[in-house]
């Protein structure tokens, strides 16, 4: 499990066993043993590996298939799958995303976009709109004197 994750992540980051070993400060043979499941990295080395691969220790140690490991995004970023846009522009937010971000039926969401990347972001409105109101109502420095 963890050995396959290390191997797939190492290849995804285009590192040889030798290069990974140098960055984690172990021998190439140690990396080979991890990848062959003959040995396990200690928690300190797991944290170094997780930081290097920009994932969490939990993701590093999770039981996943090769495709899931390969699709791991940087720490704090998630890939929830692909959704289809309906005729009226509606999408279904994947269950895992709804649970992780506590999105429930009736919640209001803010949709943001960026022209350069044609990217769209969806945010829960509660905290975002409160923050926007706070900025809008803030008195500029120097105006209150």
ROSE-4610 file (N, C-alpha, C; in Angstrom, 1 decimal, always signed):
// ROSE-4610
residu = [X/X/X/X/X/X/X/X/X/X/X/X/X/X/X/X/X/X/X/X/X/X/X/X/X/X/X/X/X/X/X/X/X/X/X/X/X/X/X/X/X/X/X/X/X/X/X/X/X/X/X/X/X/X/X/X/X/X/X/X/X/X/X/X/X/X/X/X/X/X/X/X/X/X/X/X/X/X/X/X/X/X/X/X/X/X/X/X/X/X/X/X/X/X/X/X/X/X/X/X/X/X/X/X/X/X/X/X/X/X/X/X/X/X/X/X/X/X/X/X/X/X/X/X/X/X/X/X/X/X/X/X/X/X/X/X/X/X/X/X/X/X/X/X/X/X/X/X/X/X/X/X/X/X/X/X/X/X/X/X/X/X/X/X/X/X/X/X/X/X/X/X/X/X/X/X/X/X/X/X/X/X/X/X/X/X/X/X/X/X/X/X/X/X/X/X/X/X/X/X/X/X/X/X/X/X/X/X/X/X/X/X/X/X/X/X/X/X/X/X/X/X/X/X/X/X/X/X/X/X/X/X/X/X/X/X/X/X/X/X/X/X/X/X/X/X/X/X/X/X/X/X/X/X/X/X/X/X/X/X/X/X/X/X/X/X/X/X/X/X/X/X/X/X/X/X/X/X/X/X/X/X/X/X/X/X/X/X/X/X/X/X/X/X/X/X/X/X/X/X/X/X/X/X/X/X/X/X/X/X/X/X/X/X/X/X/X/X/X/X/X/X/X/X/X/X/X/X/X/X/X/X/X/X/X/X/X/X/X/X/X/X/X/X/X/X/X/X/X/X/X/X/X/X/X/X/X/X/X/X/X/X/X/X/X/X/X/X/X/X/X/X/X/X/X/X/X/X/X/X/X/X/X/X/X/X/X/X/X/X/X/X/X/X/X/X/X/X/X/X/X/X/X/X/X/X/X/X/X/X/X/X/X/X/X/X/X/X/X/X/X/X/X/X/X/X/X/X/X/X/X/X/X/X/X]
num = [1/1/1/2/2/2/3/3/3/4/4/4/5/5/5/6/6/6/7/7/7/8/8/8/9/9/9/10/10/10/11/11/11/12/12/12/13/13/13/14/14/14/15/15/15/16/16/16/17/17/17/18/18/18/19/19/19/20/20/20/21/21/21/22/22/22/23/23/23/24/24/24/25/25/25/26/26/26/27/27/27/28/28/28/29/29/29/30/30/30/31/31/31/32/32/32/33/33/33/34/34/34/35/35/35/36/36/36/37/37/37/38/38/38/39/39/39/40/40/40/41/41/41/42/42/42/43/43/43/44/44/44/45/45/45/46/46/46/47/47/47/48/48/48/49/49/49/50/50/50/51/51/51/52/52/52/53/53/53/54/54/54/55/55/55/56/56/56/57/57/57/58/58/58/59/59/59/60/60/60/61/61/61/62/62/62/63/63/63/64/64/64/65/65/65/66/66/66/67/67/67/68/68/68/69/69/69/70/70/70/71/71/71/72/72/72/73/73/73/74/74/74/75/75/75/76/76/76/77/77/77/78/78/78/79/79/79/80/80/80/81/81/81/82/82/82/83/83/83/84/84/84/85/85/85/86/86/86/87/87/87/88/88/88/89/89/89/90/90/90/91/91/91/92/92/92/93/93/93/94/94/94/95/95/95/96/96/96/97/97/97/98/98/98/99/99/99/100/100/100/101/101/101/102/102/102/103/103/103/104/104/104/105/105/105/106/106/106/107/107/107/108/108/108/109/109/109/110/110/110/111/111/111/112/112/112/113/113/113/114/114/114/115/115/115/116/116/116/117/117/117/118/118/118/119/119/119/120/120/120/121/121/121/122/122/122/123/123/123/124/124/124/125/125/125/126/126/126/127/127/127/128/128/128/129/129/129/130/130/130/131/131/131/132/132/132/133/133/133/134/134/134/135/135/135/136/136/136/137/137/137/138/138/138/139/139/139/140/140/140/141/141/141/142/142/142/143/143/143/144/144/144/145/145/145]
x = [+0.8/+0.0/+0.9/+1.6/+2.4/+3.6/+4.1/+5.2/+4.8/+3.6/+3.1/+2.8/+2.3/+2.1/+3.4/+4.4/+5.7/+6.2/+6.1/+6.6/+5.9/+4.5/+3.7/+4.0/+4.1/+4.3/+5.7/+6.7/+8.1/+8.1/+7.4/+7.4/+6.6/+5.5/+4.7/+5.6/+6.4/+7.3/+8.6/+8.7/+9.9/+11.2/+11.1/+12.3/+12.8/+14.1/+14.7/+14.7/+14.9/+15.0/+16.2/+17.3/+18.5/+18.1/+17.4/+17.1/+16.1/+15.2/+14.3/+15.1/+15.9/+16.8/+17.6/+18.2/+18.9/+18.1/+16.9/+16.0/+15.5/+15.3/+14.8/+15.9/+17.1/+18.4/+18.4/+18.1/+18.2/+19.0/+19.3/+20.0/+18.9/+19.5/+18.6/+18.0/+18.8/+18.3/+17.1/+17.1/+16.0/+14.7/+14.9/+13.7/+13.2/+14.1/+13.7/+12.9/+13.4/+12.7/+11.3/+11.2/+9.9/+8.9/+9.4/+8.6/+8.2/+9.1/+8.8/+8.1/+7.7/+7.0/+7.8/+9.1/+10.0/+10.3/+10.0/+10.2/+9.3/+9.1/+8.2/+9.0/+8.7/+9.4/+8.8/+9.7/+9.2/+8.3/+7.7/+6.7/+7.4/+8.7/+9.4/+9.7/+10.1/+10.4/+9.0/+7.9/+6.6/+6.3/+6.5/+6.2/+7.1/+8.4/+9.3/+8.7/+8.4/+7.8/+6.5/+5.6/+4.4/+4.6/+5.5/+5.9/+6.5/+7.3/+8.0/+7.0/+6.0/+5.0/+3.8/+3.8/+2.7/+1.4/+1.4/+0.2/+0.3/-0.8/-0.8/-0.2/+0.2/+0.7/-0.5/-1.7/-2.9/-3.0/-2.8/-2.9/-1.8/-0.6/+0.6/+0.3/-0.3/-0.5/-1.9/-2.7/-4.0/-4.0/-4.9/-5.0/-5.7/-5.0/-5.5/-5.0/-5.6/-5.1/-4.2/-3.4/-2.4/-3.0/-4.2/-4.9/-5.2/-5.7/-6.1/-4.8/-3.7/-2.5/-2.0/-2.1/-1.6/-2.4/-3.7/-4.6/-4.5/-3.7/-3.6/-3.2/-3.9/-3.5/-2.6/-2.1/-1.3/-2.1/-1.4/-2.0/-3.1/-4.3/-5.3/-6.1/-5.8/-6.5/-7.0/-8.2/-8.9/-9.4/-9.4/-10.1/-11.2/-12.5/-13.7/-14.3/-13.8/-14.3/-14.8/-15.5/-16.0/-17.6/-18.1/-19.6/-20.1/-21.3/-21.9/-22.8/-22.8/-23.6/-24.9/-26.0/-27.3/-27.7/-28.9/-29.4/-29.5/-29.9/-30.0/-28.8/-27.7/-26.5/-26.3/-27.2/-27.0/-26.0/-25.3/-24.3/-24.6/-24.2/-24.4/-23.0/-22.9/-21.6/-21.4/-20.3/-20.1/-20.3/-20.8/-21.1/-19.9/-18.7/-17.5/-17.2/-17.4/-17.2/-18.2/-19.5/-20.6/-20.3/-19.9/-19.6/-18.4/-17.3/-16.1/-16.3/-17.1/-17.3/-18.7/-19.4/-20.7/-21.6/-21.9/-22.8/-24.1/-25.2/-26.5/-27.5/-28.6/-29.7/-30.1/-30.3/-30.7/-29.6/-28.4/-27.2/-27.0/-26.6/-26.3/-24.8/-24.4/-23.0/-22.7/-21.5/-21.0/-20.2/-20.4/-19.7/-18.8/-17.5/-16.5/-15.9/-15.4/-14.7/-13.5/-12.6/-11.4/-11.3/-11.2/-11.1/-9.9/-8.7/-7.4/-7.4/-7.9/-7.8/-9.2/-10.2/-11.6/-12.0/-11.4/-11.7/-12.9/-13.5/-14.7/-14.5/-14.8/-14.7/-16.1/-16.4/-17.7/-17.4/-17.9/-17.6/-18.9/-18.9/-20.1/-20.2/-21.4/-21.6/-21.5/-21.8/-21.9/-20.6/-19.5/-18.2/-17.8/-17.9/-17.5/-18.2/-19.5/-20.3/-20.1/-20.0/-19.7/-18.3/-17.3/-16.0/-16.2/-16.9/-17.1/-17.8/-18.8/-19.5/-18.6/-17.7/-16.8/-15.8/-15.3/-14.4/-15.2/-16.4/-17.2/-17.5/-17.7/-18.1/-16.9/-15.7/-14.5/-14.2/-13.8/-13.4/-12.0/-11.6/-10.2/-9.4/-8.2/-7.3/-7.1/-7.2/-7.1/-8.4/-9.5/-10.8/-11.5/-11.1/-11.8/-11.3/-10.3/-9.7/-10.3]
y = [-1.2/+0.0/+1.3/+1.5/+2.8/+2.7/+1.5/+1.3/+1.6/+1.1/+1.5/+2.9/+3.6/+5.0/+5.8/+5.4/+6.0/+5.9/+4.7/+4.4/+5.2/+5.3/+6.0/+7.5/+8.0/+9.4/+9.8/+8.9/+9.2/+9.3/+8.4/+8.5/+9.7/+10.0/+11.1/+12.4/+12.5/+13.7/+13.5/+12.5/+12.3/+12.2/+11.4/+11.3/+9.8/+9.6/+8.3/+7.9/+6.6/+6.2/+6.9/+7.1/+7.8/+9.2/+9.9/+11.3/+11.4/+10.5/+10.5/+10.3/+9.3/+8.9/+10.1/+10.9/+12.0/+13.1/+13.3/+14.3/+13.9/+12.6/+12.1/+11.7/+11.8/+11.5/+10.0/+9.1/+7.7/+7.1/+5.8/+5.2/+4.8/+4.6/+4.2/+2.8/+2.0/+0.6/+0.8/+1.8/+2.0/+2.3/+3.2/+3.6/+2.3/+1.5/+0.3/-0.6/-0.8/-1.6/-1.1/+0.3/+0.9/+0.5/+0.7/+0.5/-1.0/-1.9/-3.3/-3.9/-2.9/-3.3/-4.2/-4.2/-4.9/-4.2/-2.9/-2.0/-0.9/-0.2/+1.0/+2.2/+3.4/+4.6/+4.9/+5.5/+5.9/+7.2/+7.6/+8.7/+10.0/+10.2/+11.4/+11.4/+10.2/+10.1/+10.2/+9.7/+9.8/+11.3/+12.1/+13.5/+14.2/+13.8/+14.4/+14.0/+12.7/+12.3/+13.0/+13.2/+13.9/+15.3/+16.0/+17.4/+17.5/+16.5/+16.5/+16.3/+15.4/+15.1/+16.0/+17.0/+18.0/+17.3/+16.3/+15.6/+15.5/+14.9/+14.7/+13.3/+13.1/+11.8/+10.8/+11.2/+10.3/+9.9/+10.8/+10.4/+9.4/+9.7/+8.8/+7.4/+7.2/+5.9/+5.3/+6.0/+5.5/+4.3/+3.3/+2.2/+2.6/+2.8/+3.3/+2.5/+2.5/+1.9/+2.9/+2.4/+3.3/+4.5/+4.4/+5.6/+6.6/+6.2/+7.1/+7.8/+7.1/+7.7/+8.7/+8.4/+9.3/+10.6/+10.5/+11.7/+12.5/+12.1/+13.0/+14.4/+15.4/+16.7/+17.3/+18.4/+19.0/+19.1/+19.2/+19.2/+20.3/+20.0/+21.0/+21.2/+20.5/+20.5/+19.1/+19.1/+17.8/+17.7/+16.4/+16.1/+15.3/+15.8/+15.0/+14.3/+14.4/+13.8/+14.8/+14.3/+15.1/+15.1/+16.3/+16.5/+16.9/+16.6/+17.0/+18.2/+19.2/+20.4/+20.0/+20.3/+20.1/+21.2/+21.0/+22.0/+23.4/+23.5/+24.8/+25.3/+24.6/+25.0/+24.3/+23.4/+22.8/+21.7/+21.6/+20.5/+19.9/+18.7/+17.9/+17.9/+18.5/+18.5/+17.1/+16.4/+15.0/+14.9/+13.8/+13.5/+13.8/+13.3/+13.5/+14.9/+15.8/+17.2/+17.9/+17.4/+18.0/+17.7/+16.4/+16.0/+16.8/+16.8/+17.5/+18.9/+19.6/+21.1/+21.4/+20.4/+20.6/+21.4/+21.0/+21.6/+20.9/+21.5/+20.9/+21.5/+20.8/+21.3/+22.7/+23.7/+25.0/+25.9/+25.4/+26.3/+27.3/+28.5/+29.4/+29.3/+29.3/+29.2/+30.4/+30.8/+31.9/+31.3/+31.7/+31.2/+32.3/+32.1/+33.1/+32.5/+33.4/+33.0/+33.8/+33.3/+34.0/+33.8/+35.0/+35.0/+34.2/+34.5/+34.0/+32.5/+31.8/+30.3/+29.7/+30.5/+30.1/+29.2/+29.5/+28.7/+29.2/+28.3/+28.6/+28.0/+28.8/+28.4/+28.5/+27.6/+27.6/+27.7/+28.7/+28.8/+28.9/+28.4/+28.6/+30.1/+30.6/+32.0/+32.6/+31.9/+32.4/+33.2/+32.6/+33.3/+34.3/+33.9/+34.8/+36.1/+36.0/+37.3/+38.1/+37.5/+38.3/+39.0/+38.4/+39.0/+40.1/+39.9/+41.0/+42.2/+42.0/+43.1/+43.8/+43.1/+43.7/+44.6/+44.1/+44.9/+46.2/+46.0/+47.1/+48.1/+47.7/+48.6/+49.2/+48.7/+49.2/+50.6/+51.3/+52.7/+52.8/+53.4/+53.5/+54.2/+53.7/+54.4/+55.8/+56.6/+58.1/+58.8/+58.1/+58.7/+58.9/+58.2/+58.3/+59.4/+60.1/+61.1/+62.5]
z = [+0.0/+0.0/+0.0/+1.1/+1.1/+0.1/-0.1/-1.0/-2.4/-2.8/-4.2/-4.3/-3.2/-3.3/-3.5/-2.8/-2.9/-4.3/-4.9/-6.2/-7.3/-7.2/-8.2/-8.0/-6.8/-6.6/-7.0/-6.8/-7.2/-8.8/-9.4/-10.9/-11.4/-10.7/-11.1/-11.0/-10.1/-9.9/-10.6/-11.5/-12.3/-11.5/-10.5/-9.6/-9.7/-9.8/-9.7/-8.2/-8.0/-6.6/-5.9/-6.6/-6.1/-5.7/-6.6/-6.4/-5.1/-5.1/-3.9/-2.6/-2.7/-1.5/-1.0/-1.9/-1.6/-0.9/-1.4/-0.8/+0.6/+0.8/+2.1/+3.0/+2.5/+3.3/+3.8/+2.8/+3.0/+1.8/+1.9/+0.7/-0.4/-1.6/-2.7/-2.3/-1.7/-1.3/-0.3/+0.6/+1.5/+0.7/-0.3/-1.1/-1.8/-2.4/-3.0/-2.1/-0.8/+0.1/+0.5/+0.6/+0.8/-0.3/-1.6/-2.7/-2.9/-2.5/-2.6/-1.3/-0.4/+0.8/+1.7/+1.6/+2.5/+3.8/+3.8/+4.9/+4.8/+6.0/+6.0/+6.5/+5.9/+6.4/+7.8/+8.7/+10.0/+9.8/+10.8/+10.7/+10.3/+10.7/+10.3/+8.8/+8.3/+6.8/+6.1/+6.6/+6.0/+5.8/+6.8/+6.8/+5.7/+5.6/+4.6/+3.2/+3.0/+1.7/+1.4/+2.4/+2.1/+1.7/+2.4/+2.1/+0.7/+0.4/-1.0/-2.1/-1.8/-2.9/-2.8/-1.8/-1.6/-1.3/-0.5/+0.0/+1.5/+2.1/+3.5/+3.9/+5.1/+5.5/+5.4/+5.7/+5.5/+4.1/+3.1/+1.7/+1.3/+1.9/+1.6/+2.0/+3.2/+3.8/+3.4/+2.7/+2.4/+1.4/+1.5/+0.6/-0.7/-1.8/-3.0/-4.2/-5.3/-6.5/-7.2/-8.2/-8.8/-9.4/-10.0/-10.6/-9.6/-8.4/-7.4/-6.9/-6.7/-6.2/-7.2/-8.5/-9.6/-9.6/-9.3/-9.3/-8.1/-7.1/-5.9/-6.2/-5.7/-6.0/-4.8/-5.0/-3.9/-2.6/-1.5/-0.2/-0.2/+0.3/+0.4/-0.8/-1.9/-3.2/-3.5/-4.0/-4.2/-5.6/-6.1/-7.3/-7.0/-7.2/-6.9/-8.0/-9.2/-10.4/-11.4/-12.4/-13.5/-13.3/-13.5/-13.5/-14.9/-15.2/-16.4/-16.2/-17.1/-17.0/-17.7/-16.9/-17.5/-18.5/-19.1/-20.1/-19.5/-18.3/-17.7/-16.8/-17.0/-16.4/-15.0/-14.6/-13.3/-13.3/-12.1/-11.9/-10.6/-10.4/-9.2/-8.5/-7.4/-6.6/-6.0/-6.3/-5.8/-4.3/-3.9/-2.5/-1.6/-2.0/-1.2/-0.9/-1.9/-1.8/-0.9/-1.1/-0.2/+1.2/+1.5/+2.9/+3.4/+2.7/+3.2/+3.5/+2.6/+2.8/+3.4/+3.9/+4.6/+3.8/+2.5/+1.6/+1.7/+2.0/+2.1/+1.2/+0.9/+0.1/+0.7/-0.2/+0.2/+0.6/+0.7/+1.0/-0.2/+0.0/-1.0/-1.3/-2.6/-3.0/-3.9/-3.9/-4.7/-5.8/-7.1/-8.2/-8.7/-8.8/-9.2/-10.5/-11.3/-12.6/-12.9/-13.7/-14.1/-15.6/-16.3/-17.8/-18.3/-17.7/-18.3/-18.4/-17.3/-17.3/-17.6/-17.7/-17.9/-16.7/-15.6/-14.4/-13.6/-12.9/-12.1/-10.7/-9.7/-8.3/-7.7/-6.8/-6.1/-4.6/-3.9/-2.5/-1.7/-0.5/+0.4/+0.6/+0.6/+0.6/+2.0/+3.1/+4.4/+4.8/+4.9/+5.2/+4.2/+2.9/+1.8/+1.8/+1.9/+1.8/+3.1/+4.2/+5.5/+5.3/+4.7/+4.5/+3.5/+2.4/+1.4/+2.0/+2.9/+3.6/+4.5/+5.2/+6.1/+5.3/+4.2/+3.3/+2.8/+2.3/+1.8/+2.8/+4.1/+5.1/+5.9/+5.6/+6.3/+6.0/+7.0/+6.8/+6.4/+5.3/+4.9/+5.9/+6.1/+7.1/+6.8/+7.8/+7.6/+7.5/+7.1/+6.9/+8.2/+9.3/+10.5/+11.4/+11.0/+11.9/+11.6]
